[in-house]
């Protein structure tokens, strides 16, 4: 069987002769090409050659053309901040100051970087489409709505739910427009990547997300393509609602136990994918660590409806030998795992929070420049702690750095993003609003008599 045929069978929740493998190579492809991510994300030539190189090195059954959740936002007027080793992040929200939706317009193929992405899809399809399942990633409507409106959307959900419904309707229209463009260009699987849905309750998901993503997945099905609902963060409480929206596949990261996702998805006859650890295994581990992690995932996932994949976009600096080791395991080139295993037992100092003469806030993230929930968690703390002056200090700890992983373990943090105030875990995979942040800070200040 061709590689993509194995992938397609798994997407249809069928038993397969070999578990398919989809390394989500996004910004990591820029490293393979020895260029900055900014140059990479702005060049169809670099994107095409990066995907080709990942195909040759990692022997995947499917690959994304681009892993960038800011393409639509940029085309709709959001300013982006580019980084040499991360995807761009949203730096401005057009609806933050003026919430009027009448100024929003439909997208066309000539807007923003869409011409670059569409050209890359067509060329990758022509070069690799016979053997490779090609993923087109679109920004989910809730994440796009938050890019446009900013964190004010959390207040809107309480004060003006009809406004949120109207904004979601617009973002759904945008999503369907981009889906149609990507399918016409040649993608086989459309992944609706909506990480911010991990930050809301099941009730809010049902009201503000479920009807809209259901419409998108129905549209993809009408176009006779496969679909995947991709979410990162601790979305455990929303997995069942994700299934109810009707995708062919649900893809998750290490914040959700793979066995739990398997049980829920299989009840709905939906395939599932994940959840090789992005940092502990892929970025910091050895080839042996990665084979052990992948083998554990494969053991849990089984040969029916499971796709082995990293939990999200692979970090830029992921060692190539780690990914090649997983590929070797998938293709049966190794029969037993050998080699050195890593240790992250770093000797780090945790602040003596009780005796500090200020309140110290630790924000544990993947990387606020690369992860939308992480970005908005950091923004919520930064924006709402300023009025307390020198009485409050905050720091982001990116688990792309070993020291941050060690701190995460010492603080007892199990999900990202998480906010810890004076050593006490406060906000877990849930973006706090202004009232919540300030109330938590005031309580910590009062406890210290400040």
N, C-alpha and C positions, 0 to 999 in steps of 0.2 A: 504493500500500500504506500501511496505517496504520504509524505508527512502531514499535509493538510487534511488528508482523508481520515487519518487517525484522530486529528483534532476535531474535525467535523462530527465524527461518530461520538466522541465524548460530549461535545456540545449538545447532541441529541439524547444525552443520558443513556447511551448504549455501552455495553461491555466492549473493551478494546484489547487488542493483543499486547499493547504496550502503552503505559501511561503517557499521554502527550505532555510536552514541555514548552512553556511559553515564558522565556526570560523577558521581563519588561525592561528592555533596553531603551532608555530615553536619553538623559544627559550623559550617561555612561558612554554612549556612542561618540560623544565629542572627545572623550578621553581616548577612545580607540583611534580617533582621527588626529589626535594631538592638536586640537584646537580648543578655543574657549567655547563655553556653551552659548554665549551671545552670538558668536560668529556662526555656530552650528545651527541654532534655531532660526537664523535669518537667511539660510542658504539651502535651496533645493539640492544643489550638487552635493553639499556635505551630508545632508540628511540621507540621500540615496546611497552614497558610498558608505556612510556609517551603518545603515541597515544591512547592506551587502556584506560588510566586514563582520558584523554580529552574526549573520546567517552562516558565514564560513567558519567562524571560530566556535560558536556555541551550539550549532546543529539543532536549531529549534524547530518546532512544528508550527509555531505562529510567532509573529513579532508585531509590535506597534510601529506605525510609520513615525509617529512623534508622540512624546508624552509631555504635553504642555496644556494645562488647564486655563491658560490665559489668552488663547488665540481669539476666542469669541469676545472676551472682555475688552481686549485691546481694540478689536475692530469696532466695538460699540462706544469707544471713547475713554476707557480706563487708561491711565498712564501706567507704564510698567517700569519696574526696576530690574535691570539685568545684572547677572552675576557671572563670573568666569567659570563657576563649577556647579551651578544650580540652574533649574529652569527659572524663568522670570517670575516675579511676584507682582501683585497688583499694588500700586502705590497711591491711587486716587479712585474715588467712587463718584461717578457723575451725578448720582441721585442723592448723595449725602446731604448737600445743602439745599438743593431744589428737587423735591421728590416727584415733581410733575412728570408723568409718563408720556405726555403728548409729544415730547421732543425725541423720543426713541424712534428708531427707524429700522426697517427690515435690513438684513444683511444681503450682500451680493457677493459674487465670486471674486470681485476686484477689491474687496475691503481688507484692510490690514495685511496680515501675513497669509490670508487664505489662498492667494495665488501660489505662494511657495509650497504650502501643504498639498494643494491639489496637484501641482506638477510632480511633487515627490511621490504621491500615491500612484499616479499614472506610470511613472518610470519604474517604480518598485514592482508594480503589477506586471509590467512587461518583462522585467528581468527575472523575477522570482515567483510570479503568481502561479506557475504550474505546480510548484511543490510546496509553497509556503502559504499558510493562512495569514492574511493581512488584516491587522486590526486598525480601525480608525477610531481614535478616542475623541469624544466630544465632552464638553463641560456640562455636567448635569444641571437642570434648571434651578435647583435650590442654591447650589454653589454660585452659579452665574448671577442669580438675584442678589446674593450677598456681595459679590464683587461690585455690582452696580450701585447698591444701596448702602453698603457697609453694615456695621453692626446695629444700626438703627432698625434693621429689619426685625430684630428680636423684640423691640418695643412695639413695632407695627403689628406683630402677631397678636399682641394683647389689645392695643389701642385702636388699631384700624385693620382688622383682618381682611376686609374686602380689598384694601389696597394691596396686601400681600398676594391675594388671589389674582388680582389684575396683573401684578408684576410677574407672577409665576406663569400666567397665561402667555404673556409676552415672551418670557424666556423659553417656554415650551415651543412657541412658534419659531424662535431662533434655532433651537435644537433640531427641530424637524427640517428646517432649511439646510442646516449643515449636514445632517444625516443624508439628505437627498444628494447634496454635492459630493460627499465622500463615496456614497454607493455608486454614483455615476462614474466617478473617477476610478473605482475598482476595488474598494475594500470588501472583504468577506464577512467580517465581524465588526459590528459597531458596539463599542464599549461606552456606556453612559457613566462617566466618572463623576460621582457626586459626594465627595468626602464630607461636606458640611452636614449631610444627613445623619452622620454619627453623633452630632452635637445637639440633637433635638429629641424630645420625648416621642414615644409611639403615638400619642394623641396628636401632637403637632405634625408628625409624619403623615398620619392619616388625613389630616385636614389640608396641609399645605404642600404635600409632596406626592402622595399616592395617586390621586387622579391624573396628575400631570405626567409622571413618569410612565404610568400605564398607557397613556395616549402615545407616548414616544415609542414604547416597545411594540404596541400594536402597529404603528406606522412602519417600523423596521420589518416586522413580520410581513406586512403587505408588500414590502419591497423585496421579499424573499431572500433576506439576509439573516444571519445569526446575530444575537444580541447578548450583551453582558452588562450586568449592573455591578459597577466597581465602586467599593467604598472602603476607606481606610479609617482607622481609629476604632474605638470600642462601640461598634454598632450592634452589639449582641441583641439589644432590646428591639431592634428594628429589622432583624433578619427575616422574620415571618412576613412583615409588611412588604419587604423587598420581594419576597417570593410571590406575594399576592399581585404585584405589579406586572408579572408575566414575562420576565426575561427568559432567555434560554440558559443563562448562566449567572451565577453570583460569584464575585471574586472578592476575597477579604485578606486582611493582613494578620499579623501575629497577635493583635489585640483581642481576637476572638478565637476560642478553641476550634480547631478544624473539625473535631468530632461532632461538636454541637451544630456547626453549619451543615455538615453532611446529613445529620439526622433530620434537620428541618427541610433542607432542599430536597432530599430524597422523598419526603412525604408529599412534596408538590411535584415530583417528577422533573426537577430542575437540576442541571449540572452545577458543579461548584469548583472553585479554584483557589489556590494559595499554598501554604502561607509560610514559605521559607523566610527566616528572620533576616531583615535588611541589614542591620548593623552588627549584632552579636555574631552572626554566621558570615554573611556575605562580605561585609566591609572589614571586620576585625578578625574573622576566623581563618583557619587553615583549610586547605582542600579537604582534609579528613573531616573537619567540623561541618563543612558544607555537605559532604556526602552523608554524614550521620543525620543532619537536619532533613535533607531531602528524602532519605530512606524512611525516616519517621513519618513524614508527610505522606509518602507513598503507601506506607503500611496502613495509615488511618484512612486515606482517601480511597484506596482500592482501585479496581480496574473498571468500574462502572461510573461514568459521568464525572470523573475527576481529572482536573488539569493541574499539573505541578507548575508553580510559578512563585516568584518573589511576592511579598505582600504589597508591593507598590513599585514605583519607579526606582530602579537600582541606583544606589549612590554613585556619583561620578567616579570616585576613586576605588571602586570595587576591584580587587585584584583579579586579573583575567583568569589566573589559574584556579580560582575558586569557582568561577562559573563553568569553566571547562571540566572541572571535577564532577559537577552535577550532571553535565551533558554526558560524560563518560558513564556515570551510573545509570542514567536513563536509557542509554543505548546498549547497555549490557557489556561494556568494555571492561568493567571491573567486577569481580565476583566476591571480593572481600575488601573491607576498608582497612587501610593501613596508613601510617604516617603520624606526624606529631599533631596533637590537639592543643588548642590555645587555652589560655587562662586570662580572665579579666579581673583577677583579685588584686586590684591596685590599692596601694596604701594611700588613701586620700583622707584629708581632714574635713570633718563635717563641722560647720560653725557651732559654737556654743550659743545656740539661739537664746536660751533663757537669760544669759548674762549680757547680751548685746544691748546697747543703749538706743536701739532703733528696731523697727520691725523689718525682718528680712524675708523677702519673697523669692522663692525659687520656682522657675517655670521650666518644666521638663518637656522638651519638644524633640521631634525628629530634626527639624530645622525650619525656622519660621520663614526662611526665604524659599523653601521648597514644598512646604506642606500648608495648605490653606487653613485647616483647623488650628495648626500651631501658630500661624500668622495672626489669626484673629484672637487667639488666647493671649498672645503677647500684647497685641494692641489694646485689648480690654484692660489689662493690668497697667500698662504704661499710661493710658489715657486717664484712668480713674485713680491713680495713686499720686499724681503730681501735686495735688492740692495739699498733701500732708508734708511736703518739703523734705527736710533732712531726717524726719522721723521715720521715713520709709525708704527702703532701697530694694530694688528688684534686679534679678539676673536671669537670663535665659541660659539653659544648659542643653546643648544640642547633642543628642545621643549618636551623632556621627563622630563624636569625640569620645575616646575611651574613658576619660575621667567622668564624663557625664553619665555614661552607662554605670560606672561604679557608684556614683552619687545616687542615681536612680534606685539601685539595689539597696543602698544603705538607708534611704528614706522610705523604703517599702512601696515605691511607686510601681504599679504593674501595667498601666496604660498611658498612652500619650495622646494629646497633650494633657498635662496635669499641673495644677498650681499648688504649691506648698507654702504655707505661711508660718514662719517661725518653727519649721520642722513638722508641722501638722498638715496632712493632705486635706485640701479644701475643695478644689474643683477638678473632677476627673472626667476627661473627655466631654466636657460641657462648658461652652463659652459663657462665662458669667456676665450679667448685665451690670450697669453702673451701680445700682442699689446693692447688689450682692457683693461686689468687690469692696465698696466703701464700708459696708456693714462688717465684713470680715476683717478689714484693716482696723476699723474702730475698736472692734472687740479685742484684737491683738494688742493695740495701743493701751486700752484700758487694763488689760491683764498685766502689762508692764508698768502701769502707773504713769504713762507718758501723755 
